[in-house]
C-alpha cells in the first residue's frame, strides 16, 4: 500500500481551464495527489507542457469552453494522449461534450459541479492504473476478459434497444401513441426507473407527452405548457427540450434546486438524463427524451451513441406523424375542393349526384322515403345583365346561405348549375317535401338582397319511386321545375310519378 501511495504521488498532472479561479480551486482540492501538478489557461499552453513533460493525467475542466469553438482543439489534446489517462470535468447541463470528446479517444469524466471529495476520488481512480504495474498478470488477464465480456453484453443490449425503437417508430398500426411506445422501449434499458418524452404539441407548447415507470407527478405536470416552468434551466429533460443540449445529472443535489433534488430522491433517481430530439436543422428541438436510472453510473461511448440514436429515431417518428397529419389535412382539403362549390360553399354537382345515389341505396335498403327538391333563381340572367356579375354572385351566396339555414342536418344542398340547386331530402315523402319547399320559397322571397330587387325562386319536388334511378328522378323533377317556370315562377310544382 505504501508503494502504491508513493507511486501515486510521483505522478505528473496537467489541469486545463481558462479561469484562474478554477485552476486555483483544483490545486487546492487535488494538488496533494500529484508529485507535480501543472496548470494551463489555454490549449496552446497545455500542448507545450504535454510536449515537454511526461504527464500521467490530463484533466480538462470544460467550464467556460464552447463546443462550437473549442471542440476541435480539445479533441486534438485527447487524441494526442494515445490512450493515456484523460479526465473531463463536465457541467451537467452541457454533457454533450462527453460523446463528442470520446470520439477522439478514451477518457473518464466527472459530472460537475463535483464536490471536493468526489473529485479527489475520481482523480485517484484515474491515477490508479499507473500505480498498478506490479499487479498479478493472471489477475490482469482475468480482468481484461471480464471487461471484454461486459463490453460485448452492453453492445448487444444497445443493439436490441435500437431495434425495439425502430419497431416502435415504424409500427404505425399500433393503437398506442408514439410517445407511449417510445417510453416503453426506454424502460427496457437495464436500471431505468422512469422514462418520459417531451414534445411540442399542435399549439406550439412544450408538454410531457407520455411517461412510464416512476411518476413525475407535480414535478413536471402532464399536458401543461412547460416552456416557462421554473425547472426549465435545471431539470435535464427540460434542459434538453428547451435548449437542445444533452444533460446528465448524476446526483440530484448538483442541480442546486432543493425541490428538484427532493423529487428525484423520492422516485429513486440516481442518474437523470435529458436527450434532445433534434429537428435536423437550426430550428428548436422537437422535444426530448428523459431517462432516470436507479443509481449513479458511468456512461460508455456506445451508450451515449445509443442515446443519440434513440432520440434521432424518436424524431423520425415525430416527423412521420407530422407528415401523416399533413397528408390527411391535404387530402381533406383536396376532397373539399373537389366536392364543394367555391362560390357558395355548398356541395357541387359531383358531390350532389354522388350523395343522391348513396341515399337512394340507403332508402331502398331500409324501405324509407326519399325526396328531391330542385330550384333555380327566377330571371337570374336579367340580374347579371342589369346589376353586374358581382351582384349576381352575391345573390347566389345569399340564396345558398338562406337555404342551408332552413334545412335539417341530414339534408344536402348542392349547386348543380349556374343558378340551379337541388336538395336531397332524406326520410321524407312528397307531401312533407312540398311543405319544406314552400317554406324555402317564402324564406327566399322575404330575404333582402343588397344591390338588386327582391329575388324569387321556382321549385319542384319529387319522391323516389320503386326501382327508379337517380337520373330518372332528376329528369322527372326538372320537368316539374319547367312547369313551375311556365306557371309564372315563384311557385312549387310536384313531379307526378
N, C-alpha and C positions, 0 to 999 in steps of 0.2 A: 504494500500500500504506500509506503514511504517512497519507494522508487517511482511509482506511478505519479505521486504528487510532485516529485522533483521533475519528472519528465514534463508534466503539465505546465509547471511554472517556467520551464525553459522555452515554451512556445512563443513564437512571434505572431502578433496580431496586427491587423490594419482595420481601422474604423473609418468609414467614409460617410460624411454628411456635410452639406454646405453651411449649416448653422453652428456657430461656435458653442452656443448653449447646449446643443445636443451632443457635441463632442465632449464637452466637459462632464456632462451627466453620465455618459457611458464610461469615461475614465474613472469616475467616482464609484460607479456600480460594479465594474468588472475589471478594472485595471490590475487588481491583485492576482487575477487568474493567468496573467501572461508574464513571461520573463521580460519581454519588451512589447510595448503597445504603441504603434504609430497611428496618427490621425491624419486625415486628408480632407480638405474642403472642396475638392473638385476631382473629376475623373482623371484629368491630366496629371495632377499631383499623385493620385493613387497609382496610376500606371508607372510613374517614375519610381515610386517606392517598391512596387512589386518587381520591377526590373532590377533593383539594387539589393533587395533583401529576400531571404527565404521565408516568406510569410506563411505561417502554418494555417491561419484562419483569416479570411476576409469577411468583414461584417459590413454590409451595406444598409444603412438606415434610409429608407425610401421617403421619409417625411421631407417635404419641400421639393421633391422631384416631380416632374410631369412626364407622363408616359409618352405623349406625343413628341416631346422634345428630347428626352433623355434616355429612352429605351435602348436605342442602338448603342450608345456609348457604354451604358451599364451592362448591356448584354455582351459587349466585347470583353469587358473585365471578367465576367463569369466564364465566357468561352476560353479566355486565356489562362484560366486556372487549370484546365485539362484534368478535371475531376478532383482537384484539391478542395478542401472544405470551404464552402461559402455559406454564410448565414444572412438571411434577409430579415430586417425589421420592417414589417409591412403594416400600414394603417388598415384597420379592419374595414373601413369604408372604401378602400382603394385596393382590394385584394386581386383585382385584375392583373396586377404586376406579377403575381405568382406564376400563372400559366405562361405569360409572355417571357419571363426570365428563365423558367425551367426549360424552355425550348433551346436555350444556349448551353445548358449543361446542368449537372446535378447540383442541388443545393438544399439547404434546410431553411426553415423560416420560423419567425416568431410574429404572431399577430399582435399589433400594437393597439392601444398603449400598454406595454407589458409592465408588470410590477418588477422591482429590482430582483426579488428572489427568483421569479420565473426566468428573467433574463440571465441571471447567473447560472441557473440550472441548464438552460439551453446552450449557453456558451461552453459549459463543462462537457455537455454531451457531444458538442461539435468537436471539442479538442480530444475527446477520449480515444478515437481511433489512432491518433498519433502517439499516444502513450501506451498502446497495447501491443507493441512489437514483440513482446515476449509471450504472447498468448499461445496456447497449445494449438498446433497445426491441425490436429484432428478436430478440435472444437471449432476452429475457423471453418473447416470444410463442412462440418455439420451445419453451422450457422448459415453458410452460403447456400447449401442445399435447401434449408428450410426457407430462406428468403426467396429463392427461385421458385419454390413450390407456392409460396404465398403470392408472389407476383403472378404466377400462372392462374391461380384461383381468382385473383382480383380481376385480371384481364377477362376471364370467362364471364364473371358476373357483370362487368361493364358492357361486354358484348351482348349479353342477354337483356340488359336494361335497354340498350339501343334498339334491339329487335322488338321488344314489347312496346316501346314508344312508337316505333314505326307502325306497328299494327294498330295501336290506339288512334294514331293520327289518320291513317288511311281507312279505318273501319267506319266509313261514313254511314253505314246502315244501322249502326248501333243506336239504341234509343237514348243512351246517356249523352250528356253534353261533352264537348271536347275537354273542358276544364276538369270535369269529374273523372274522365278516363285518364287524363294526364296525372292527376293526383294519385289515382290508384296505382299507376306504374311507379311513381316516385316512392310510394310507401313500400314497394317491393325491394327497395335498397336496404341491405342489411344495416340495422341500427337506427333507421329513420323512425321517429316517433310522431312526426307531423309533416304533412306536405300540403301546400296551398298554391293556388295560381291566381295572380292578379292580371287583369286586363282592362282595356278601355272599352266601355260599353258604347251603344249606339249614340248616346247623348254626349259622348266625349269625356265622361267621368271615369276615373280610375276606381275600380271596385275589386273586392275579393270575389272571384267568380266561383271558386269551389275550394273545399279543404277536405282532408282525410286524416284520421288519426286523432291526436290530441286537439282539443277545441281551443281556438284562439279567443273565442268569446268576445268580451268587450274590448280586448286589446286592439283588434282590427275587425270592426263590425262588418258583417256580410251585407252587400247591397248598398252600402253608403259610400258617397264620394270620398276618396282618401287623399286627393292632391293637397288638401290643406290640413291633413292630420298632424298633430303635434309630434308624431313619431316618424314623419317622413324623412328626417335627417339622421335618425338613429337606428330604426328597425331595418335589418338587412333586406327584407322583402320589398319595403317601400323605397329604400335607397336605390335598389336595382331598378324598380319600375319607374321611378321619377327621374333618376339621374343617369340610368344606363350603365352603371358600374357594378361589377361583381363585388359583393360584400361578404365578409367572413368573420363572424363574431364567435370566438371560441370560449368566451367567458362572459356571461350576461353583464357583469359589473363593468366591463370595458366600454360599454356604451355610455356610461356616466348618466344613466337615466333610471332613477330608483323604481318607478312604476314598471318600466320595461323589464328590468332585472328581476323584480318580484314575479311578474307574469311568466317569464321564461323559466324561472326556478319552479314555479307551480306546476308547469306541464312537463318538467323534467328535461328541458332542452339544455344540453351542454355545449352544442355547436349549432349555430344558426347560419344558414347560407341564403343569400339572395342572388339569383342569377337572372340578368336581364334577358328578355325576349326582344331581340333587336329587330328593327324594321327593315334592315338591309340597305339603308341609306342614311342621310343626315337627319331624318325625321326622329321624333321622340320614340322611345321604346314602345313596343306593342303591349308590354306588360312585364311580368317577372314570375319566376318560379321561386318558391321558398321551401327549404328543407330544414328540418331540425333533427339532429342526432341526439341520442340519449346521453352521450358522453363526448368530451373533447377528444379529438383525434387529428392526426396529421393527414393532409390530403396529398395523394401522389399525383404525378403529372397526368397519368392516364385517367384518373378520376376527375381532375379538373377539365380535361378534354371531353370526357363523357358528359359532364355538366353542361359545357358549352353546346355539345351535340344535342342533348335533350332539349335545351332551350331553343335551339335552332329548329328542331322538329316540331316543337310546340308552336313556334312562329309559322312554320309551314301550315300547320293545322288551322291557325287563325286566318291565314291568308286564303286557304281553301274555303273555309266557312264564309269569309267575306266575298270571295268570288261567287260562291253558290248563292248568297243573298243577292248580290248584284245581278247574277244571271236570272234569278227569279223575278226581281224587280223589272229587269229589262224585258223579260218575256211577258210580264203582266202589262207593261207599257205598250209593247208591240201589239199584244192582243187587244188592248183598249183602243189603240189607233186603228186596228183592222176592223173593229166591231162597233165603233162609236162615230156618230156624225159630228164632224169638227165644228160646225156652225151652231147647232142647237144643243149638243151634249147628250142627246138621246141615242138609242141604238140606231145603227144604219140599216140599210135594206138587207144586207147579207145576214146580219145578226137577227133581224126580224123574221126573215124567212126560215132561218135555221131553228129559231125558237118555236115558230108555228109548227114545223114538222115534229119537233120534240114533244110539244104539248098535245098534238093530235095522237101520237103514240100513247102518251100517258092517259089521255081521256078514254081511249079505246080499252086500254088495259084495265082501268078502274070503272069503266062504264059511267063516266062523268060527263056532263055537258060542257061544251066549249063554244065560245062565240068570237067573232072577229068584227071589229069596227074599223071602217076606213073613212077618212075625211080629207078634204082639202080646203084651202082658203078661197073664198069667193072673190073673183076678179083680181087675183093676185098680180097678173101681168099689168093691169092698169095701175096698181100701186107702185110697181117698179118704174113704169113709164112716167108717172106723174111726180113721184116724190124721190125717185132715185133708188139704186140698189142698196145703199146703206140703210135706208128706211125699210126696204123690203127685208133685209137680213134681220134687222131689229124686230120686225113683226114676226118672223119665223121663230126667233128665240123666245119672244113673249108667248106665242101660241104653244111652243114646246113646254115652257115652264108652267103655264096655266094648266095645260092638260096633265102633265106629270103630277102636279099637286092634287088633282082631282081623282087620281087612280089609287087602287089598292097596291100594296107591296107585291102582290102575286101577279099583277098585270104588267105587260111590257108594251111600252110605246116605242115605235120605230119610225124614222123618217124614210119613206120609200121612194121619194122623188123630189122635184123642186119644191112644191108646196103641198105635197101629199104625205099623209101619215096613216099608220094603221096601229091598232091596239089589239093584242092577243089577250082575251078576257077569259081567265080560267074558271072552271066550276060555275059557269053562268049560262042560262038558257037565253033564247032570243028575247023574251019579254023583259027580263031583267037588264039585258044588254041595251034594249031600246030605252029604258028609263035612264041608264047611265049615259047613253049618247045624248039624250035630251038635256040632262043636267050639264053635260060638257058644252053643248051648243049654247045654252043660256049663259054659262060662265064666260065663254069667249066673247059672246056678244056684249056682255056687260063690262069687259075689260077695256081700260084706256090704253090706246096705242099712241104714244107721243109722236108727233110729226106727221100723222096721217089720220084720215077719217076712221070711224068705227069699223072694225072688221067683223065679218061673219064667216061661218064655215058650213059646208054641206056634209052630211054624214050618211053612212049606210051600215046596216047591221045584218049579220048572217050567222046562223047557228050551224055547226058542223053536222052534216048528215051521215048516216051509216054508209060506210065504205067510200066516203067522199075523200078525195085527195086534197092536199094543200092548194095545189094550182086550181083545182075546180072550185074550191071555196073562195079563193081570191077573185076568180073570174066572176062568180055569181055576185059577190059583194060589190065589185067595181061596176058591174052592170046596174045594180041598185043605186050606186052613187051617181051614175049618169042620169038616172031617172030623177034623182033629187035635184040635180042641176036644171033639168028641163022643167021641173015643177016650180022653179022660181028661186032656188037656192035658200040658204039659211033654214034648212029643214032636215028631217031624218027619214030615211026610207028603209023598209025591211026587205031583205033579199029572200024571196019566197023559194022554197025547195021545189 
